[in-house]
Amino acid sequence: MPMWVSCLRASDAPRAGAGAGFSLLELLVVLALISFMTALVAPRLKNTVDAISRSGERAEAARQLARLPLLARRAGRAIVAERGQALTVAGMTLPDGWAARALEPLRIEASGYCNPALLEMTAPGSRERWTLAAPDCRVGDAP
């Protein structure tokens, strides 16, 4: 009975790892695409972070202005700012770089009653007009 034996040549045998993994060129293309997408997204992400920061500072400034009736009641005296005068009150701390200036006379009675007023709020890179509404100094954007 004849027996057939076949031997594979070394060039015909499957190599270990053949077809597995990525070539250097494929890896470089993927890295180039990732860096390109990062370059497109990074500036927008920074602008978003800055906008969120400004939003938080704006909300804190509004909270500080809304506290003015409480500060007047605690001090037992009226808070007054004439037209064009900077608004500085003990106990009111605006965020860094922020300032408030009365565009029309501001008066908050010792009882906490807030007369309507118009303020100019200055922040780094922006300037806005805000209103304080009677009777509780509710803060709003000026028309």
BADOLUM-291127 format. One record per residue (C-alpha): residue in three letters; x, y, z. Coordinates in Angstrom, 3 decimals. Each point is the difference from the previous one (the first is absolute). Layout:
<rs>
+-----+----------+----------+----------+
! res !        u !        v !        w !
+-----+----------+----------+----------+
! ALA !        X !        Y !        Z !
...
+-----+----------+----------+----------+
</rs>
This chain:
<rs>
+-----+----------+----------+----------+
! res !        u !        v !        w !
+-----+----------+----------+----------+
! MET !    0.000 !    0.000 !    0.000 !
! PRO !    1.513 !    3.246 !   -1.093 !
! MET !    0.144 !    2.893 !    2.387 !
! TRP !    0.090 !    3.580 !   -1.155 !
! VAL !    1.797 !    2.519 !    2.077 !
! SER !   -0.007 !    3.643 !   -0.765 !
! CYS !    2.335 !    2.556 !    1.452 !
! LEU !   -0.635 !    3.668 !   -0.250 !
! ARG !    2.768 !    2.266 !   -1.043 !
! ALA !    0.943 !    2.749 !    2.427 !
! SER !   -1.289 !    2.644 !   -2.408 !
! ASP !   -3.463 !   -1.637 !   -0.162 !
! ALA !   -0.516 !   -0.358 !    3.750 !
! PRO !   -2.189 !    2.657 !    1.664 !
! ARG !    2.123 !    2.377 !    2.045 !
! ALA !   -0.818 !    0.716 !    3.582 !
! GLY !   -1.674 !    3.397 !    0.188 !
! ALA !   -0.502 !    0.351 !   -3.733 !
! GLY !   -3.029 !    2.230 !   -0.587 !
! ALA !   -0.176 !    0.926 !    3.677 !
! GLY !    0.581 !    3.584 !    1.185 !
! PHE !    0.327 !    3.230 !   -1.922 !
! SER !    2.683 !    1.317 !   -2.237 !
! LEU !    1.934 !    3.125 !    0.900 !
! LEU !   -1.715 !    1.896 !   -2.803 !
! GLU !   -3.462 !   -0.849 !    1.338 !
! LEU !    0.970 !    1.161 !    3.475 !
! LEU !    1.393 !    3.280 !   -1.349 !
! VAL !   -3.206 !    0.682 !   -1.956 !
! VAL !   -2.134 !   -0.602 !    3.099 !
! LEU !    2.220 !    2.254 !    2.134 !
! ALA !   -0.154 !    2.734 !   -2.653 !
! LEU !   -3.824 !   -0.189 !   -0.056 !
! ILE !   -0.236 !    0.145 !    3.785 !
! SER !    2.323 !    3.014 !    0.195 !
! PHE !   -1.939 !    1.777 !   -2.767 !
! MET !   -3.307 !   -0.529 !    1.804 !
! THR !    1.540 !    1.164 !    3.289 !
! ALA !    1.262 !    3.172 !   -1.689 !
! LEU !   -3.542 !    0.713 !   -1.202 !
! VAL !   -1.702 !   -0.665 !    3.339 !
! ALA !    2.461 !    1.571 !    2.482 !
! PRO !   -0.768 !    3.697 !   -0.724 !
! ARG !   -3.739 !   -0.593 !    0.227 !
! LEU !    0.452 !   -1.850 !    3.274 !
! LYS !    1.987 !    2.924 !    1.444 !
! ASN !   -2.725 !    2.445 !   -1.076 !
! THR !   -2.615 !   -2.209 !    1.641 !
! VAL !    1.957 !   -0.145 !    3.266 !
! ASP !    0.419 !    3.805 !   -0.053 !
! ALA !   -3.728 !    0.503 !   -0.624 !
! ILE !   -0.896 !   -2.282 !    2.903 !
! SER !    2.402 !    1.908 !    2.247 !
! ARG !   -1.482 !    3.372 !   -1.030 !
! SER !   -3.495 !   -1.360 !    0.573 !
! GLY !    0.902 !   -1.021 !    3.535 !
! GLU !    1.580 !    3.383 !    0.716 !
! ARG !   -3.062 !    1.781 !   -1.393 !
! ALA !   -2.306 !   -2.042 !    2.238 !
! GLU !    2.197 !    0.766 !    3.030 !
! ALA !   -0.078 !    3.740 !   -0.773 !
! ALA !   -3.811 !   -0.140 !   -0.238 !
! ARG !   -0.165 !   -1.847 !    3.358 !
! GLN !    2.179 !    2.655 !    1.631 !
! LEU !   -2.227 !    2.807 !   -1.291 !
! ALA !   -3.126 !   -1.830 !    1.162 !
! ARG !    1.530 !   -0.074 !    3.511 !
! LEU !    0.068 !    3.809 !    0.241 !
! PRO !   -3.338 !    0.289 !    1.910 !
! LEU !    1.284 !   -2.512 !    2.560 !
! LEU !    3.242 !    1.951 !    0.400 !
! ALA !   -1.945 !    3.260 !    0.492 !
! ARG !   -2.199 !   -1.606 !    2.686 !
! ARG !    3.040 !   -1.468 !    1.791 !
! ALA !    1.819 !    3.336 !   -0.006 !
! GLY !   -3.150 !    1.851 !    1.072 !
! ARG !    0.614 !    2.771 !   -2.547 !
! ALA !   -0.808 !    0.726 !   -3.622 !
! ILE !    2.340 !   -0.880 !   -2.832 !
! VAL !    0.334 !    2.938 !   -2.352 !
! ALA !    1.928 !    0.438 !   -3.255 !
! GLU !   -0.259 !    3.173 !   -2.052 !
! ARG !   -0.044 !    0.064 !   -3.800 !
! GLY !    3.393 !   -1.088 !   -1.368 !
! GLN !    1.248 !   -1.216 !    3.399 !
! ALA !    1.549 !   -3.424 !    0.433 !
! LEU !   -2.067 !   -2.319 !    2.164 !
! THR !    2.138 !   -1.208 !    2.895 !
! VAL !   -1.777 !   -1.460 !    2.989 !
! ALA !    1.503 !   -1.791 !    2.979 !
! GLY !   -0.930 !   -3.674 !   -0.281 !
! MET !   -0.542 !    0.052 !   -3.777 !
! THR !    2.799 !   -1.778 !   -1.846 !
! LEU !   -0.251 !   -0.068 !   -3.763 !
! PRO !    2.080 !   -2.522 !   -1.967 !
! ASP !    3.573 !    1.002 !   -0.868 !
! GLY !    0.099 !    2.681 !   -2.661 !
! TRP !   -3.677 !    0.928 !    0.380 !
! ALA !   -1.222 !    3.478 !    0.958 !
! ALA !   -3.395 !    1.650 !    0.374 !
! ARG !   -0.768 !    3.656 !   -0.696 !
! ALA !   -3.328 !    1.792 !    0.478 !
! LEU !   -1.328 !    1.497 !   -3.257 !
! GLU !   -2.839 !    1.617 !    1.920 !
! PRO !   -0.290 !    0.655 !    3.734 !
! LEU !   -0.197 !   -3.199 !    2.058 !
! ARG !   -1.621 !   -0.094 !    3.421 !
! ILE !   -0.720 !   -3.035 !    2.138 !
! GLU !   -1.772 !    0.940 !    3.203 !
! ALA !    1.051 !   -1.292 !    3.417 !
! SER !   -3.243 !   -2.004 !    0.001 !
! GLY !    1.253 !   -1.897 !   -3.069 !
! TYR !   -2.291 !    1.724 !   -2.513 !
! CYS !    1.833 !    0.394 !   -3.311 !
! ASN !   -0.822 !    2.969 !   -2.201 !
! PRO !    0.249 !   -0.836 !   -3.716 !
! ALA !    3.414 !    0.726 !   -1.465 !
! LEU !    2.167 !   -0.529 !   -3.037 !
! LEU !    3.555 !   -1.318 !    0.397 !
! GLU !    2.911 !   -0.456 !   -2.344 !
! MET !    1.794 !   -3.263 !    0.685 !
! THR !    3.555 !   -0.200 !   -1.282 !
! ALA !    1.672 !   -3.379 !   -0.342 !
! PRO !    3.245 !   -1.004 !   -1.698 !
! GLY !   -0.773 !    0.429 !   -3.688 !
! SER !   -3.620 !    1.103 !    0.338 !
! ARG !   -2.262 !    2.768 !    1.213 !
! GLU !   -3.719 !   -0.463 !    0.691 !
! ARG !   -2.902 !    1.988 !    1.367 !
! TRP !   -2.053 !   -1.610 !    2.731 !
! THR !   -3.114 !    1.166 !    1.798 !
! LEU !   -0.862 !   -0.335 !    3.664 !
! ALA !   -3.768 !   -0.286 !    0.409 !
! ALA !   -2.094 !    1.087 !    2.964 !
! PRO !   -0.666 !   -1.156 !    2.660 !
! ASP !    2.598 !   -2.754 !    0.411 !
! CYS !    2.858 !    0.983 !   -2.373 !
! ARG !   -0.833 !   -2.704 !   -2.493 !
! VAL !    2.756 !    0.102 !   -2.626 !
! GLY !   -0.836 !    0.099 !   -3.693 !
! ASP !    1.508 !    1.023 !   -3.310 !
! ALA !   -0.693 !    3.579 !   -0.988 !
! PRO !   -2.087 !    0.458 !   -3.136 !
+-----+----------+----------+----------+
</rs>
